[in-house]
Amino acid sequence: MRTVAYDLGKRKTTLSEVHDGAVVARRTVRRISELHRDLGTQAPPARVAIEACRDAWAVHDLLAQWGNEVVVVDTTRVRQLGVGR
């Protein structure tokens, strides 16, 4: 299963796909609808990690509906997971 980190931003959102500890793909989108290409029903399923925020649960539900395994991560623990390295 693919592993994707999803960084929700106010003006843009970044997806980073990781394989064997290295980023193998990175993409920036401005609308949630643009995610369908990478995480939609036609794409291979992914385990997607997103930081907890106001919009996280709506995004969680959409990505899960598309067949992905979505994990909402507590923002106080993202550094422990290696986010930002």
C-alpha positions in Angstrom: 0.0 0.0 0.0 1.2 3.5 -0.8 2.1 5.9 2.0 1.2 9.6 1.5 1.6 12.6 3.8 -1.0 15.2 3.3 -0.3 18.8 4.5 -3.5 20.9 4.6 -2.7 24.5 4.1 -4.8 27.7 4.0 -4.0 28.5 0.3 -2.4 25.2 -0.9 -2.1 21.6 0.1 1.0 19.4 -0.4 1.0 15.7 -0.9 4.3 13.7 -0.4 4.4 10.1 -1.3 7.1 8.1 0.6 8.6 4.8 -0.2 11.4 3.1 1.7 12.0 6.3 3.7 12.4 8.6 0.7 10.0 11.0 -0.9 9.2 9.6 -4.4 6.6 12.1 -5.4 5.4 15.5 -4.3 2.5 17.6 -5.6 0.8 20.8 -4.6 -2.9 21.4 -5.2 -5.2 24.3 -4.5 -8.6 22.5 -4.4 -9.7 19.3 -2.7 -11.1 18.1 -6.1 -7.6 18.1 -7.5 -6.7 15.2 -5.1 -8.8 12.8 -7.1 -6.0 12.3 -9.6 -3.6 11.1 -6.9 -5.9 9.6 -4.2 -9.3 9.1 -6.0 -11.1 5.9 -6.9 -9.0 5.3 -10.0 -5.6 5.6 -8.1 -4.1 2.7 -6.1 -5.2 2.9 -2.4 -2.9 4.7 0.0 -2.4 5.1 3.7 -2.7 8.9 4.1 -1.5 10.8 7.2 -3.0 14.3 7.8 -2.5 16.6 10.7 -5.5 17.3 12.9 -7.1 20.6 12.1 -10.5 22.2 11.5 -10.9 20.7 8.1 -9.2 17.3 8.8 -12.3 15.3 9.4 -14.0 16.4 6.2 -10.9 15.5 4.2 -10.7 12.2 6.2 -14.2 11.3 5.1 -13.6 12.1 1.5 -10.3 10.2 1.2 -11.8 7.2 3.1 -14.8 7.2 0.7 -12.3 7.0 -2.2 -10.9 3.8 -0.6 -7.8 5.1 1.3 -6.8 4.4 4.8 -6.7 7.8 6.5 -4.9 8.5 9.8 -5.4 11.9 11.5 -2.3 12.7 13.5 -2.2 14.8 16.6 -0.2 18.0 15.8 1.8 17.7 19.0 3.3 14.4 17.8 4.2 15.2 14.1 7.9 15.9 14.9 8.1 12.5 16.6 6.9 10.9 13.4 9.7 12.7 11.4 7.5 15.4 9.8 9.7 18.3 8.7 12.9 16.3 8.1 
